[in-house]
């Protein structure tokens, strides 16, 4: 082990040394020459997954031929492209040698550094070169595309109950003890804490074999030792070559291993697949028991993001490529680009194109929508083959209040115990030592150093501290303020919001003693006015002789479940689709659905630093679309378990068509539309806020009808984009001549319809398949968008189990509009199935 560690260290140091010498040499050779950068190069030859797909087709053809002759043997779902014939094809070493040969021939005698060879989902490599060298590569006949690397960033105890899993979906799968069994979820994230009980494999006595279709490995390093993986956590790797070559990988802050030094990856993995019934204890307080959505599924980790710098596309693509080759069933990406990749169309970036090939391998990909809402067109990625998830609330909230002596009650935040009675309030600024002044330390009111205060004055009182922008930036912390209060023998702490902190949304924060954070400037002003008006001062010296303000803090440890929910959170990124290089607005709807993403309890890395207030804790409460995506990844595992032959688009359809449009009270789902005061600025959610709606876990396991789109359909869609044919050839090695290049986004067989430019009239076709065990009759109803009339034909139909039905939807424009208007199409089965399809149209009358 020690020698292996030394070898890894030597390789790392040599890589850094090489980069340093490489860049230094470039500067010496030509001071005007542009600095080297990481480029992702794709070749025209098809990747391995396309070869596997052809092999699988041949096997299936033989299978059907055998069946026609009466042989009852069957090919199982494990004969999937990414697993077929891996042993005898072994394309990786051959393709890697091809990549090396191209680099040697093109850059004869020049310095370069190849980081990765991609061969499974895309055929290409990433390399550290100069722009001039990139230009040379782009002129090679074998080379299809050369793209500059770009950066990416990271985008529960009660949500299983809120989603109805214990009484619904889990029951259908045999209970939580079998929910997700046999399914592997791959996480492209910041790694994992393998010591967390959420990922132990001995929580039940049931056998827990590693699925035979998974072939991944577990890296062994000094901080991720042998034994870190088990039958639950069955694979773990890390990818950081792009970051290392840039010289920004800091080994004192980041781990060159799958170990999670951030917390984000541990959190998302446990939301999707964490063990059931794990006690949540934070700051010494108990908050129930946690469970993942599919607690019996398996976890494979592909670390490509790091706490100090985020991540880069070259590393993410390598992680996706490896996950697909290893045999994962589902990929969860709680990450988004920092910005739209420069110079290329939205769909045509290395990450999205790798995920397109993952569809060909039968992998369902889930991605967080991003936290750039509530502005319209705020999503960064909207490829139809990726299932995009926005964030919504659930009905559990934690809140506490401070009851002032004058009868006024101010709400606040804080996962804290309350006080047993009224106590005197004292401002930190009125308890300073004689040798401490605000002039010496303008931040002394933040209570970061106990030596600045008189203990005798604070003892037995509630200490008032300022919460400034420094807390938001991590320069000051709640923990240090609590230590100060404890050292001064205070009974509790009251934080008021500095008026310069505008529009900041405060999450509940764990406090190990009675306390409250008043998040609003208005509430803070009320507190300070009462406090100051209750001070008694000497008439002559004006010194304070009595602190007259008193208050009692109500506890914030008990959850409240009376809040209207779900509602779309203000930060959740919105549609319509962002403007693209090749087209003004794609006829696609995003996000696909929304799921719980706000105030989510889940596992936390013991070394996690993403949230300073949860450092050292084993659980954390986090918010974001990063938390929403793994909820859906876990639910997708339940669907895949029940329907092992479902394609990625079939899983997407089941999740979409069964989503609900109503909150738990039966009213319409609302969407927050303002950052500063989100609950005071909300309107009824549209499909551009929530897609098809809020996920319905139980209904998704019995969707009745499904809409399916294949890899070839997506290729036809890409080929239809004006000017995209050479780009398609560049990424896939396939010519658009073999595809129907008249298919637009509206023509894809998706469980939604979006027409960004309706002129006069248009007919859109959809095909549904009955996957229920019995025949069913359906009637169709619809509500038309404003300025549009709709007719669906047939309006009634009967469909046998396993059969398909073609639906024609006729749109007729009646009035122009500059913005999208929305409608719905509903298919209502006589045996209870309801299929929901949102519609969005912008009418452009000539």
C-alpha positions in Angstrom: 0.0 0.0 0.0 2.8 2.4 1.0 4.6 1.9 -2.3 1.4 2.3 -4.3 0.8 5.6 -2.5 4.4 6.7 -3.3 3.8 5.8 -6.9 0.7 7.9 -7.1 2.4 10.8 -5.5 5.3 10.5 -7.9 3.0 10.5 -10.9 1.1 13.5 -9.6 4.3 15.5 -9.0 5.8 14.5 -12.3 2.6 15.7 -14.1 2.8 19.0 -12.3 6.5 19.3 -13.1 5.8 18.5 -16.8 3.1 21.1 -17.0 5.3 23.7 -15.4 8.2 22.9 -17.7 5.9 22.7 -20.7 4.4 26.1 -20.1 7.8 27.6 -19.2 9.2 26.3 -22.5 6.4 27.7 -24.5 7.0 31.2 -23.0 10.7 31.0 -23.7 10.1 29.9 -27.3 7.7 32.6 -28.2 6.6 35.3 -25.7 3.8 36.3 -28.1 2.4 32.7 -28.3 -0.9 32.1 -26.6 -0.8 30.0 -23.4 -1.6 26.3 -23.6 -5.0 25.1 -22.6 -7.0 21.9 -22.4 -8.9 20.9 -25.6 -11.3 18.0 -26.1 -10.7 16.4 -29.5 -13.2 14.0 -31.1 -12.5 11.7 -34.1 -14.7 10.7 -37.0 -14.6 7.0 -36.1 -17.6 5.9 -34.1 -17.0 5.1 -30.4 -17.2 1.6 -28.9 -20.8 1.8 -27.8 -21.9 2.0 -31.4 -20.0 -1.2 -32.1 -21.6 -2.8 -29.1 -25.0 -1.7 -30.3 -24.5 -3.4 -33.6 -23.4 -6.6 -31.9 -26.5 -6.4 -29.7 -28.7 -5.9 -32.7 -27.2 -9.0 -34.3 -27.7 -11.0 -31.1 -31.3 -9.8 -30.9 -31.9 -10.8 -34.6 -30.6 -14.3 -33.9 -32.8 -14.4 -30.7 -36.0 -13.5 -32.7 -35.0 -16.1 -35.4 -34.6 -18.8 -32.7 -37.9 -17.9 -31.2 -39.7 -18.2 -34.5 -38.4 -21.7 -34.7 -39.9 -22.6 -31.3 -36.9 -22.3 -29.0 -38.1 -20.6 -25.7 -34.6 -19.4 -24.6 -34.5 -15.7 -24.0 -31.8 -13.0 -24.0 -31.9 -11.1 -20.7 -31.6 -7.4 -20.1 -28.0 -7.9 -19.2 -27.1 -8.3 -22.9 -26.8 -4.5 -23.1 -24.4 -2.7 -25.4 -22.1 -1.5 -22.7 -21.5 -5.0 -21.4 -21.6 -7.0 -24.6 -18.3 -8.6 -25.7 -16.1 -6.3 -23.6 -13.6 -9.1 -23.0 -12.9 -10.0 -26.6 -13.2 -6.6 -28.2 -11.1 -4.7 -25.6 -11.2 -1.5 -27.7 -9.8 0.9 -25.1 -6.1 0.0 -25.5 -6.4 0.0 -29.3 -8.2 3.3 -29.5 -5.8 4.9 -27.0 -2.9 3.8 -29.2 -4.7 5.4 -32.2 -5.0 8.7 -30.3 -1.3 8.6 -29.4 -0.4 8.0 -33.0 -2.4 10.9 -34.2 -0.8 13.2 -31.7 2.7 12.0 -32.5 2.2 12.5 -36.3 0.6 15.9 -36.0 2.8 17.4 -33.3 6.2 16.0 -34.3 8.8 17.0 -31.8 6.4 19.4 -30.0 5.4 19.2 -26.4 1.9 18.2 -25.4 0.2 16.3 -22.6 -2.7 13.9 -23.3 -5.0 13.7 -20.3 -7.7 11.1 -21.3 -8.6 8.8 -24.1 -12.3 8.6 -24.5 -13.5 5.5 -26.4 -16.8 4.3 -25.1 -19.4 7.1 -25.5 -17.3 9.4 -27.7 -14.1 8.6 -29.6 -11.6 11.2 -28.7 -9.2 12.5 -26.2 -8.4 15.6 -24.1 -5.0 17.2 -24.4 -3.0 20.2 -23.1 -1.8 22.1 -26.2 -1.5 25.6 -27.6 -4.1 27.1 -29.9 -1.6 26.7 -32.8 -1.4 23.0 -32.0 -5.2 22.8 -31.7 -5.4 24.2 -35.2 -3.0 21.6 -36.5 -5.1 18.8 -35.0 -8.3 20.3 -36.4 -6.9 19.9 -40.0 -6.2 16.2 -39.6 -8.6 14.1 -41.7 -9.3 11.7 -38.8 -10.2 14.6 -36.5 -13.9 15.7 -36.4 -14.0 18.4 -33.7 -11.7 20.4 -31.4 -13.4 22.1 -28.5 -11.9 24.2 -25.7 -12.5 22.7 -22.3 -15.0 24.6 -20.0 -15.8 24.6 -16.3 -18.7 23.2 -14.4 -20.1 23.6 -10.9 -22.3 21.8 -8.4 -25.9 23.1 -9.1 -33.8 13.1 3.7 -35.7 12.4 6.5 -39.2 13.4 5.3 -39.3 13.5 1.5 -39.9 9.7 1.2 -43.1 10.3 3.3 -44.0 13.4 1.3 -43.6 11.5 -1.9 -45.8 8.6 -0.6 -43.0 6.0 -0.8 -43.7 3.9 2.4 -47.4 3.4 1.5 -47.0 3.5 -2.3 -44.0 2.8 -4.4 -42.0 0.9 -1.8 -45.0 -1.4 -1.1 -45.2 -2.2 -4.8 -41.5 -3.1 -4.8 -41.8 -5.3 -1.7 -41.0 -2.6 0.9 -38.0 -0.4 1.5 -35.8 -3.5 2.0 -36.0 -4.4 -1.7 -36.6 -0.9 -3.2 -34.1 -0.4 -6.1 -32.5 -3.9 -5.7 -30.2 -4.8 -8.6 -30.0 -1.2 -9.9 -26.7 0.8 -10.1 -26.8 4.6 -9.9 -23.7 6.4 -10.9 -22.9 9.8 -9.4 -20.8 12.4 -11.2 -20.1 14.6 -8.2 -17.6 15.5 -5.5 -17.0 11.9 -4.3 -18.3 10.2 -1.2 -17.6 9.5 2.4 -17.4 5.7 2.5 -17.5 5.5 6.3 -21.1 7.0 6.5 -23.7 4.5 7.8 -26.0 5.5 4.9 -23.6 3.5 2.6 -23.0 0.4 4.8 -23.9 -3.0 3.4 -24.8 -4.8 6.6 -28.0 -3.0 7.6 -30.1 -6.1 6.9 -29.5 -9.9 6.8 -30.7 -10.2 3.2 -28.1 -11.2 0.7 -26.8 -8.1 -1.2 -24.9 -9.3 -4.3 -23.2 -6.9 -6.6 -25.2 -6.8 -9.9 -23.5 -9.1 -12.5 -23.8 -6.4 -15.2 -21.5 -4.0 -13.2 -17.8 -4.2 -13.8 -16.4 -1.1 -12.1 -13.6 -0.9 -9.6 -12.8 0.8 -6.4 -9.7 3.0 -6.4 -7.4 2.5 -3.4 -5.4 5.5 -2.1 -4.1 6.6 1.2 -7.3 8.5 2.1 -9.6 5.9 0.4 -8.1 2.7 1.7 -8.9 -0.9 0.7 -12.3 -1.9 2.1 -13.9 1.5 1.5 -16.2 -0.1 -1.0 -18.6 -2.8 -0.2 -21.8 -4.4 -1.6 -23.6 -1.1 -1.4 -20.9 1.3 -2.6 -19.6 -0.9 -5.4 -17.5 1.4 -7.4 -15.4 4.6 -6.8 -13.0 6.5 -9.1 -11.8 10.1 -9.4 -10.9 12.2 -12.4 -8.8 15.4 -12.1 -6.4 15.5 -15.0 -7.7 18.7 -16.4 -7.5 20.5 -13.1 -4.0 19.1 -12.4 -2.7 20.3 -15.8 -4.0 23.8 -15.1 -2.0 23.9 -11.9 -5.1 24.6 -9.7 -5.4 21.2 -8.0 -4.5 21.9 -4.4 -3.5 18.7 -2.6 -3.7 20.4 0.8 -7.4 21.1 0.2 -8.6 18.5 -2.3 -8.2 14.7 -2.2 -6.8 12.9 -5.3 -9.1 10.1 -4.6 -12.9 9.4 -4.5 -13.1 10.8 -1.0 -15.5 13.6 -0.6 -13.8 16.7 0.9 -16.8 18.9 0.0 -20.0 17.1 1.2 -22.1 17.7 -1.9 -21.5 14.2 -3.4 -22.2 12.4 -0.2 -25.4 14.3 0.2 -26.7 13.6 -3.3 -25.8 9.9 -3.2 -27.7 9.4 0.1 -30.8 11.3 -1.3 -31.0 8.8 -4.1 -29.8 5.6 -2.6 -28.9 6.0 1.1 -29.8 3.2 3.5 -33.2 3.3 5.2 -33.7 4.3 8.8 -30.4 6.1 9.6 -30.7 8.4 12.6 -30.1 12.1 11.8 -28.3 13.7 14.7 -26.9 17.3 14.2 -25.5 19.6 16.8 -26.5 17.0 19.4 -30.1 17.2 18.4 -32.3 14.5 16.8 -34.2 15.1 13.6 -35.7 11.7 12.7 -34.4 9.0 10.4 -33.1 9.3 6.9 -33.7 7.2 3.8 -32.8 7.4 0.1 -35.5 7.1 -2.5 -34.2 3.6 -3.6 -32.5 2.4 -0.4 -31.6 -1.0 -1.8 -30.0 0.2 -5.0 -26.2 0.3 -5.4 -23.9 3.3 -5.7 -21.0 3.9 -8.0 -19.1 7.2 -7.6 -17.2 9.0 -10.3 -15.6 12.1 -8.6 -15.0 14.9 -11.1 -15.7 18.0 -9.0 -13.7 19.4 -6.2 -14.3 21.8 -3.3 -11.8 24.5 -4.2 -12.4 25.0 -7.9 -15.5 23.0 -9.2 -14.7 20.9 -12.2 -14.0 20.8 -15.9 -15.8 19.2 -18.9 -12.8 17.0 -19.8 -12.9 15.3 -16.4 -16.7 15.1 -16.4 -16.7 13.4 -19.8 -14.1 11.0 -18.7 -16.3 10.2 -15.7 -19.4 9.7 -17.8 -17.5 7.5 -20.2 -16.2 5.3 -17.5 -19.6 5.0 -15.7 -21.2 3.9 -18.9 -18.5 1.3 -19.6 -18.7 0.0 -16.0 -22.4 -0.7 -16.5 -24.4 1.8 -14.4 -28.1 1.9 -15.0 -28.7 5.5 -14.1 -26.4 8.6 -14.1 -27.0 11.5 -11.7 -25.4 14.8 -12.5 -26.1 17.4 -9.9 -23.9 19.8 -11.9 -24.3 22.5 -14.5 -22.0 24.4 -16.8 -20.8 27.7 -15.3 -21.9 29.2 -18.6 -22.9 28.1 -22.0 -19.9 26.4 -23.7 -18.4 29.1 -26.0 -18.7 28.9 -29.8 -20.9 25.8 -30.1 -24.6 25.1 -30.1 -26.3 24.2 -26.8 -26.8 20.6 -27.7 -23.3 20.1 -29.2 -21.0 20.1 -26.2 -19.0 17.1 -25.1 -21.0 16.4 -21.9 -24.4 16.4 -23.7 -23.1 14.3 -26.6 -21.5 11.8 -24.3 -24.9 11.5 -22.6 -26.6 11.0 -26.0 -24.4 8.0 -26.5 -25.3 6.9 -23.0 -28.9 6.7 -24.3 -27.7 4.2 -26.9 -26.2 2.2 -24.1 -29.6 2.2 -22.3 -28.6 4.6 -19.5 -31.1 7.0 -18.0 -29.4 10.4 -17.3 -30.7 12.9 -14.7 -29.4 16.4 -14.5 -30.1 19.3 -12.1 -31.7 22.3 -13.8 -29.4 24.7 -12.1 -29.9 27.4 -9.4 -30.1 30.4 -11.8 -33.8 31.1 -11.5 -36.3 32.7 -11.4 -35.4 34.5 -14.6 -36.8 33.0 -17.8 -34.4 31.3 -20.2 -32.1 30.7 -17.2 -31.3 27.0 -17.9 -27.9 26.1 -19.4 -28.7 22.7 -20.8 -31.9 21.4 -22.4 -31.1 18.4 -24.5 -34.2 16.2 -24.9 -32.3 13.0 -24.1 -31.3 14.3 -20.6 -34.0 14.4 -17.9 -33.8 17.8 -16.3 -35.1 18.4 -12.8 -36.1 21.6 -11.1 -36.4 22.2 -7.3 -39.6 22.4 -5.3 -40.4 22.7 -1.6 -42.0 20.0 0.5 -44.2 20.5 3.5 -41.7 20.2 6.3 -40.3 23.4 7.6 -38.3 24.3 10.7 -38.8 27.7 12.3 -38.5 29.3 15.7 -39.5 32.7 17.1 -38.5 35.2 19.6 -41.2 36.5 22.0 -40.2 40.0 23.1 -41.3 41.4 26.5 -43.6 43.9 24.8 -45.7 41.1 23.3 -44.2 41.3 19.8 -43.3 37.9 18.1 -40.6 37.9 15.5 -40.1 34.7 13.3 -36.6 33.5 12.6 -34.4 30.6 11.6 -32.3 28.2 13.6 -32.3 24.5 14.3 -32.0 25.2 18.0 -33.5 24.4 21.4 -35.6 27.2 23.0 -35.4 28.9 26.4 -37.5 27.9 29.4 -38.4 31.5 30.3 -37.8 35.1 29.6 -34.2 36.3 29.9 -32.6 39.7 29.7 -31.2 40.8 26.3 -27.8 42.4 26.0 -26.1 43.6 22.8 -22.5 42.5 22.2 -21.7 46.1 21.6 -22.7 47.0 25.1 -20.6 44.3 26.7 -17.2 45.2 25.3 -14.1 45.1 27.4 -12.7 48.5 28.3 -9.8 48.1 25.8 -12.1 47.1 22.9 -14.0 49.5 20.7 -15.9 49.4 17.5 -13.3 51.8 16.1 -10.6 49.2 16.7 -12.8 46.3 15.2 -15.8 47.3 13.2 -16.9 43.6 13.2 -16.7 43.1 16.9 -20.5 42.9 17.1 -20.4 39.6 15.3 -19.2 37.9 18.5 -16.3 36.0 17.0 -13.8 36.4 20.0 -14.9 36.0 23.6 -11.9 37.9 24.8 -13.5 41.1 23.5 -16.4 41.0 26.1 -17.0 41.2 29.8 -18.2 37.8 31.0 -19.9 39.2 34.1 -22.1 41.4 32.0 -23.2 38.6 29.6 -23.6 35.7 32.1 -27.2 34.5 32.3 -28.4 36.8 29.4 -29.4 36.4 25.8 -26.5 37.8 23.7 -27.4 39.9 20.7 -24.9 39.6 17.8 -24.8 41.0 14.2 -25.2 38.8 11.2 -23.3 40.5 8.4 -22.2 39.7 4.8 -19.1 38.2 6.4 -21.2 35.2 7.5 -22.4 34.7 3.9 -18.8 34.8 2.7 -17.6 32.5 5.5 -15.3 35.1 7.1 -17.4 34.9 10.3 -19.3 31.8 11.5 -22.2 30.9 13.6 -20.1 28.3 15.4 -17.5 30.9 16.6 -20.3 33.1 17.8 -21.8 30.2 19.8 -18.4 29.4 21.3 -18.1 33.0 22.4 -21.6 32.9 24.0 -20.7 29.6 25.7 -17.4 31.0 27.0 -19.3 34.1 28.4 -21.9 31.8 30.1 -24.7 33.3 28.0 -28.0 31.4 28.0 -28.5 31.9 24.2 -27.8 34.0 21.2 -30.0 36.2 19.0 -28.6 37.2 15.6 -30.1 40.2 13.8 -29.6 40.8 10.1 -27.3 43.6 9.1 -29.2 46.0 6.8 -26.5 45.7 4.2 -27.4 42.0 3.7 -30.1 42.4 1.1 -32.2 39.6 -0.4 -30.2 36.8 1.2 -32.2 33.7 1.8 -31.1 32.0 5.1 -31.3 28.3 5.5 -32.0 26.7 8.9 -28.7 26.6 10.8 -27.9 24.1 13.6 -27.2 25.7 17.0 -26.0 23.8 20.0 -27.6 26.2 22.4 -30.8 28.3 22.5 -30.7 30.8 19.7 -32.4 32.4 16.7 -31.3 34.1 13.5 -33.7 36.9 12.5 -33.4 36.8 8.7 -35.4 39.9 7.7 -34.1 43.5 8.1 -37.6 44.5 9.1 -37.7 42.0 12.0 -34.2 42.9 13.0 -35.2 46.6 13.1 -38.2 45.7 15.4 -35.8 43.8 17.8 -33.3 46.6 18.0 -36.0 49.3 18.5 -37.4 47.4 21.4 -34.0 46.7 22.9 -32.8 50.3 22.7 -36.1 51.7 24.0 -35.8 49.5 27.1 -32.3 50.7 28.1 -32.1 52.8 31.2 -29.2 55.4 31.2 -27.7 57.7 33.8 -29.0 61.2 33.3 -25.6 62.7 33.5 -23.1 60.2 32.2 -25.5 58.5 29.7 -24.0 55.2 30.7 -26.4 52.2 30.7 -27.5 51.3 34.2 -30.1 48.8 33.4 -30.9 46.4 30.5 -34.7 46.3 30.5 -35.4 44.2 27.4 -36.4 40.6 27.9 -37.3 37.8 25.5 -38.0 34.1 25.3 -37.0 31.9 22.3 -39.3 29.1 21.1 -37.5 26.0 20.0 -36.7 25.3 16.4 -36.2 21.6 16.6 -39.7 20.5 16.0 -40.8 20.5 12.3 -44.0 22.0 11.1 -45.9 20.2 8.4 -48.7 22.7 7.7 -47.0 24.7 4.9 -48.6 24.6 1.5 -46.4 22.4 -0.8 -45.0 21.8 -3.2 -44.1 25.1 -4.8 -41.4 25.9 -7.3 -38.4 27.5 -5.5 -37.2 30.9 -6.7 -33.7 29.7 -7.4 -34.8 26.8 -9.7 -33.8 27.6 -13.3 -36.6 28.2 -15.8 -37.5 27.7 -19.4 -38.3 28.4 -22.1 -35.4 27.0 -23.9 -32.3 29.2 -24.0 -31.4 30.8 -27.3 -29.2 28.6 -29.4 -26.5 29.2 -32.0 -28.5 27.4 -34.6 -32.1 28.3 -33.8 -34.0 31.0 -31.9 -36.0 28.7 -29.6 -36.0 24.9 -29.8 -39.4 23.3 -29.6 -38.6 21.5 -26.4 -39.9 21.9 -22.8 -37.7 22.2 -19.8 -37.4 21.4 -17.0 -39.0 17.9 -17.3 -40.4 17.9 -13.8 -39.7 19.3 -10.4 -38.9 17.3 -7.2 -38.1 18.1 -3.6 -35.0 20.3 -3.4 -35.5 22.7 -0.5 -34.3 22.0 3.1 -33.3 18.4 2.4 -31.7 16.4 5.2 -29.1 13.9 3.9 -25.8 12.4 4.7 -22.8 14.7 4.9 -19.1 14.0 4.6 -17.1 14.1 7.9 -14.6 16.2 5.9 -17.2 18.3 4.1 -16.6 22.0 3.9 -19.3 23.1 1.4 -21.4 24.4 4.3 -19.3 25.8 7.1 -22.2 25.5 9.6 -22.4 21.7 9.1 -18.6 21.1 9.3 -17.9 18.0 11.4 -21.6 16.8 11.2 -22.7 13.5 9.7 -25.9 15.1 8.2 -26.7 18.4 6.6 -29.7 20.3 5.4 -29.1 21.6 1.9 -31.2 23.3 -0.8 -30.9 23.4 -4.6 -31.7 21.6 -7.8 -28.7 19.5 -6.9 -30.9 17.9 -4.2 -33.9 17.6 -6.5 -32.1 15.6 -9.2 -31.1 12.6 -7.0 -34.7 12.3 -5.8 -35.6 11.6 -9.4 -32.6 9.3 -9.9 -33.8 7.2 -7.0 -37.4 7.1 -8.3 -36.0 6.1 -11.7 -34.2 3.1 -10.0 -37.6 1.9 -8.7 -39.1 2.2 -12.2 -36.1 0.4 -13.8 -36.4 -2.4 -11.1 -40.1 -2.9 -12.0 -39.6 -2.5 -15.8 -36.1 -3.8 -16.5 -36.5 -3.5 -20.3 -37.6 0.2 -20.2 -35.6 2.5 -22.4 -34.4 5.8 -20.9 -37.2 7.6 -22.7 -39.7 5.2 -21.3 -38.5 6.0 -17.8 -38.7 9.7 -18.6 -42.2 9.3 -19.9 -43.4 7.4 -16.8 -42.0 10.1 -14.5 -43.5 12.9 -16.7 -47.0 11.8 -17.6 -47.9 10.9 -14.0 -46.6 14.1 -12.4 -49.1 16.1 -10.4 -50.2 19.6 -11.0 -51.6 20.2 -7.5 -50.2 20.8 -4.1 -51.2 18.7 -1.0 -54.2 20.9 -0.4 -55.6 20.3 -3.9 -54.7 23.8 -5.1 -52.5 24.6 -8.1 -48.8 24.4 -7.6 -47.3 27.9 -7.2 -44.0 29.2 -8.3 -41.9 31.8 -6.5 -40.9 34.6 -8.8 -38.7 36.9 -6.8 -35.4 36.4 -4.9 -35.8 39.0 -2.2 -39.3 38.1 -0.8 -40.2 34.8 -2.6 -43.3 33.9 -0.7 -44.8 37.4 -1.3 -44.2 37.1 -5.1 -45.5 33.9 -6.4 -47.9 32.9 -9.2 -49.4 29.7 -10.5 -46.6 27.6 -12.0 -46.4 27.1 -15.7 -44.7 24.3 -17.7 -41.7 26.6 -18.0 -41.5 26.6 -14.2 -42.2 22.9 -13.5 -42.3 21.0 -16.8 -45.0 18.3 -16.5 -45.4 18.9 -12.7 -44.2 17.5 -9.4 -43.1 13.9 -9.4 -45.6 11.3 -8.3 -43.5 8.3 -7.1 -46.4 5.8 -6.8 -48.1 6.7 -10.1 -44.9 6.6 -12.0 -44.7 2.8 -11.4 -48.1 2.4 -13.2 -48.1 4.9 -16.0 -50.5 3.0 -18.3 -49.2 4.6 -21.5 -45.7 5.7 -22.4 -44.1 7.9 -25.1 -40.8 6.6 -26.4 -38.0 8.3 -28.4 -34.9 6.4 -29.6 -31.3 7.3 -30.2 -32.1 7.5 -33.9 -34.9 10.0 -33.2 -32.6 12.3 -31.3 -30.1 12.0 -34.1 -32.8 13.0 -36.6 -33.7 16.0 -34.5 -30.0 17.1 -34.4 -29.7 16.7 -38.1 -32.7 18.9 -38.6 -31.1 21.9 -37.1 -29.9 24.3 -39.8 -26.1 24.0 -40.3 -25.7 21.2 -37.8 -24.9 18.3 -40.2 -21.1 18.7 -40.0 -21.2 19.0 -36.2 -23.3 15.8 -36.0 -20.7 14.0 -38.1 -17.9 15.5 -36.0 -19.3 14.1 -32.7 -20.8 10.8 -33.8 -19.0 9.8 -36.9 -22.4 9.3 -38.5 -23.7 11.1 -41.5 -27.1 12.9 -41.4 -27.9 11.2 -44.8 -29.0 8.1 -42.9 -31.5 10.0 -40.7 -34.8 11.8 -41.3 -33.6 15.4 -41.1 -37.1 16.9 -41.1 -37.9 16.1 -37.4 -38.0 19.2 -35.2 -38.2 19.3 -31.4 -42.0 19.3 -31.6 -42.0 16.1 -33.7 -40.0 14.1 -31.2 -42.2 11.6 -29.4 -42.0 13.4 -26.1 -44.6 13.5 -23.3 -45.0 17.3 -24.0 -45.5 19.5 -27.0 -43.8 22.9 -27.5 -44.2 25.0 -30.6 -42.1 28.1 -30.4 -43.4 29.6 -33.7 -46.9 28.6 -34.7 -47.8 30.2 -38.1 -51.3 29.5 -39.2 -51.6 25.8 -38.4 -49.6 22.6 -37.7 -50.2 19.0 -37.0 -48.0 17.1 -34.4 -48.0 13.4 -34.0 -47.5 11.3 -30.9 -47.4 7.6 -30.4 -48.3 5.9 -27.1 -47.7 2.3 -26.1 -49.8 0.5 -23.6 -47.4 -1.1 -21.0 -50.2 -2.1 -18.6 -51.0 -5.8 -18.3 -54.5 -5.4 -19.7 -56.4 -3.7 -22.5 -57.8 -0.2 -21.7 -60.1 2.4 -23.3 -59.0 6.1 -23.2 -60.9 9.3 -23.8 -58.9 12.5 -24.5 -59.6 16.0 -23.2 -57.6 19.2 -23.6 -57.4 22.9 -22.7 -55.9 25.0 -25.5 -53.3 27.7 -25.0 -54.5 31.3 -25.5 -54.8 32.2 -29.2 -54.8 28.6 -30.3 -57.4 26.0 -31.0 -56.6 22.3 -30.6 -58.1 19.1 -31.8 -56.8 15.6 -31.0 -57.7 12.6 -33.2 -58.8 10.1 -32.3 -60.6 11.5 -29.2 -61.4 8.0 -28.0 -59.5 4.8 -28.5 -59.1 1.3 -27.1 -55.6 -0.1 -26.9 -54.5 -3.7 -26.2 -51.6 -4.5 -23.8 -48.3 -4.0 -25.6 -49.9 -2.2 -28.6 -49.4 1.3 -30.0 -51.7 4.1 -30.9 -51.0 7.1 -33.1 -52.4 10.4 -32.0 -52.7 13.5 -34.3 -52.8 16.9 -32.6 -54.0 19.7 -34.8 -53.0 23.3 -33.8 -54.7 26.3 -35.4 -53.5 29.8 -34.7 -56.3 32.4 -33.9 -54.4 35.3 -32.3 -50.8 36.4 -32.3 -48.8 36.5 -29.1 -45.2 37.5 -28.2 -45.0 35.1 -25.2 -45.8 31.5 -24.7 -49.2 30.4 -23.6 -49.9 27.0 -22.1 -52.4 24.2 -22.2 -52.8 20.5 -21.4 -53.8 17.3 -23.1 -55.1 14.6 -20.8 -55.6 10.9 -21.7 -58.1 9.2 -19.2 -58.3 5.5 -19.1 -61.4 3.7 -17.9 -59.3 1.6 -15.5 -57.8 4.6 -13.8 -54.7 5.6 -15.7 -54.3 9.3 -16.4 -51.7 10.6 -18.8 -50.8 14.3 -18.5 -49.1 16.1 -21.4 -48.3 19.9 -21.1 -48.5 22.1 -24.2 -46.7 25.4 -24.8 -47.2 27.6 -27.9 -46.1 31.0 -29.2 -48.3 32.2 -32.1 -46.6 34.2 -34.9 -49.2 35.4 -37.2 -47.8 36.8 -40.5 
